[in-house]
Amino acid sequence: MKFRIRTVFLFTALLLFITTMNIQAQNRPSEQKTGSVLVFPYYTSNDDSSANTLMNISNFGTTSVIAHLYFLEGVSCTQQDTSVYLTPNATLTLDAAFDVPLETGYLIVVAVDQAGCVIQNGGLSGSAFVKAPAGYFGAGSGETRGNYGALAFNAYTPICPAGGEITLNFNGTTLDAMPTGVGVSVQNPNVAPGQTIVLAGLNGSISDGNVIGGAQVGTGAAYSANEVFRSFSAFILGTCQGITTITNSTPRIAGFGTSGLSGLIAPGTAGILKFNTAGGAGLLITPRNNAGWSGLRQLTYTRTSNVTLKVPVF
């Protein structure tokens, strides 16, 4: 009888452990779901609006929310914020040329209630449309026209402010876990000039202006279509936001002379870049090119970790 009880206990404990791990594994951010926190990794505009970004924020939930918007300038990491009331099924459209003119950065949106608490299952979704003239992403790059979905993090419990700020724990239980490992499929740089990786950091404190995650951490890995491997050192070096254009020498790999990455990735094929960050979201921007394959898309998130971001409440 004691053996049977012990066996049942161990089986129950194992089942609970597996269930908990499965729940946490499922609690990952996505651009294809609604959430309580949205991240638009990139917006830009210039003086003649030939480069501009439209960002849409929609409330797919059944209750009204206050969308707290945090615009972070990508170099200085300074922020400006505002709040917008969104009724169910309402959509807010932001024009970067008007709302944050002559600026490149990223936007964080947090759904809160009247008490300032982050709303559980916030119901927000977002999309962005980006345009830029030829040459905006480096010499030889074509015109850019494309769109991407905002990365949505769901809150699984209300999160209330304390001391004038909200602590967002991206740990897989309070909020979806934070991406810290990324991968991206890229084309031959000679065939598709101007391919640009954007990282938007979500680790630290917006309140203090100390946010990281916009840089590669450690050594990365590059693979050709037939799995030829090369390593590379950090080539995305931002603080809160990192923006780097891929060339034959960026990232720098060995064994192919001056051809660099174009020697590893043959024309007409795609290769993979994999690396780690301190936590954040990201995009690949591919301007128009002679091969005809272009657009914007979120990076692939290969690993998540527990990361904290503090945001101010006014």
Secondary structure, 3 states (H helix, E strand, C coil): CHHHHHHHHHHHHHHHHHHHHHHHHHCCCECCCCECEEEEEEECCCCCCCCEEEEEEEECCCCCEEEEEEEEECCCCCEEEEEEEECCCCEEEEEHHHHCCCCCEEEEEEEECCCCCECCCCCEEEEEEEEECCCCCCCCCCCEEEEEECEEECECCCECCECCEEEEEECCCCECCEEEEEEEEEECCCCCCCCEEEEEECEEECCCCEEECCECEEEEEEECCCCCEEEECCCCECCCEEEEECECCECCCCCCHHHCHHHHCCCCCEEEEEEECCCEEEEEEECCCCCCCCEEEECEEEEEECEEEEEECC
